[in-house]
C-alpha cells in the first residue's frame, strides 16, 4: 500500500513537471547585463579611500620575505600564525582583480614563488618541525 501511494506521488510530480516544461514561454529578449571586466570599476569617496588604505597599508606594507620565512625555516611552535600567508595572499589577489597593476602583480609573483620554493621535496608546506615522509 505504501509503495503504491509513493509511486502515484512520483508519477504525479513527473506529470506536473512535464506539463510545466511544455508551457514555457520562449525568450524574446536576451540578457543585456554583463559583468564588468576586472579593473573597470573604481570605488570613490569613503569606500575608495578605505580600499586604497588596505592596498597600500596591508598589502604593499607587508614584508613578503617575513610571510614566507616560517615555511623556509620550519621552527615555529604556534601553528596558527602561518595561516596569515594565505589570508594575505587572498586579499592581495582580490585587490589585483579590483585594480590590476604591475607592482601588485610583482608582489603576488614574489609571494607565490617564495612559498613554492619553500615546499619540501615530498610536496609538504609546513611551518613547524621536520618534513613528514
CORURGI-V575232 format. One record per residue. N is the residue number from 1. RES is the residue in three letters. SS is DSSP state (~ for helix, > for strand, _ for the rest). PSI is psi in whole degrees, -180 to 180 (NA if undefined). Layout:
[[N:RES:SS:PSI] [N:RES:SS:PSI]]
This chain:
[[1:UNK:_:-47] [2:UNK:~:-41] [3:UNK:~:-35] [4:UNK:~:-42] [5:UNK:~:-43] [6:UNK:~:-45] [7:UNK:~:-41] [8:UNK:~:-39] [9:UNK:~:-42] [10:UNK:~:-43] [11:UNK:~:-40] [12:UNK:~:-43] [13:UNK:~:-43] [14:UNK:~:-41] [15:UNK:~:-40] [16:UNK:~:-41] [17:UNK:~:-41] [18:UNK:~:-40] [19:UNK:~:-40] [20:UNK:~:-32] [21:UNK:~:-34] [22:UNK:~:-23] [23:UNK:_:10] [24:UNK:_:142] [25:UNK:_:131] [26:UNK:_:147] [27:UNK:_:126] [28:UNK:_:-30] [29:UNK:_:127] [30:UNK:_:170] [31:UNK:_:138] [32:UNK:_:-16] [33:UNK:_:144] [34:UNK:_:156] [35:UNK:_:143] [36:UNK:_:145] [37:UNK:_:156] [38:UNK:_:134] [39:UNK:_:-6] [40:UNK:_:-21] [41:UNK:_:131] [42:UNK:_:132] [43:UNK:_:145] [44:UNK:_:-179] [45:UNK:~:-148] [46:UNK:~:-44] [47:UNK:~:-45] [48:UNK:~:-40] [49:UNK:~:-39] [50:UNK:~:-41] [51:UNK:~:-43] [52:UNK:~:-36] [53:UNK:~:-42] [54:UNK:~:-43] [55:UNK:~:-50] [56:UNK:~:-46] [57:UNK:~:-34] [58:UNK:~:-25] [59:UNK:~:-58] [60:UNK:_:-24] [61:UNK:_:-12] [62:UNK:_:139] [63:UNK:_:114] [64:UNK:~:-43] [65:UNK:~:-35] [66:UNK:~:-32] [67:UNK:~:-36] [68:UNK:~:-28] [69:UNK:~:-44] [70:UNK:~:-31] [71:UNK:~:-25] [72:UNK:~:-43] [73:UNK:~:-33] [74:UNK:_:47] [75:UNK:_:4] [76:UNK:_:150] [77:UNK:_:-15] [78:UNK:_:97] [79:UNK:~:-35] [80:UNK:~:-22] [81:UNK:~:-30] [82:UNK:~:-4] [83:UNK:~:-12] [84:UNK:~:-33] [85:UNK:~:-47] [86:UNK:~:-40] [87:UNK:~:-43] [88:UNK:~:-45] [89:UNK:~:-40] [90:UNK:~:-44] [91:UNK:~:-42] [92:UNK:~:-40] [93:UNK:~:-40] [94:UNK:~:-36] [95:UNK:~:-37] [96:UNK:~:-37] [97:UNK:~:-38] [98:UNK:~:-44] [99:UNK:_:82] [100:UNK:_:125] [101:UNK:_:160] [102:UNK:~:-43] [103:UNK:~:-40] [104:UNK:~:-37] [105:UNK:~:-40] [106:UNK:~:-39] [107:UNK:~:-43] [108:UNK:~:-45] [109:UNK:~:-41] [110:UNK:~:-42] [111:UNK:~:-45] [112:UNK:~:-42] [113:UNK:~:-39] [114:UNK:~:-40] [115:UNK:~:-42] [116:UNK:~:-38] [117:UNK:~:-27] [118:UNK:_:-5] [119:UNK:_:138] [120:UNK:_:164] [121:UNK:_:-28] [122:UNK:_:7] [123:UNK:_:7] [124:UNK:_:133] [125:UNK:_:118] [126:UNK:_:133] [127:UNK:_:-3] [128:UNK:_:145] [129:UNK:_:-179] [130:UNK:_:156] [131:UNK:_:129] [132:UNK:_:150] [133:UNK:_:NA]]
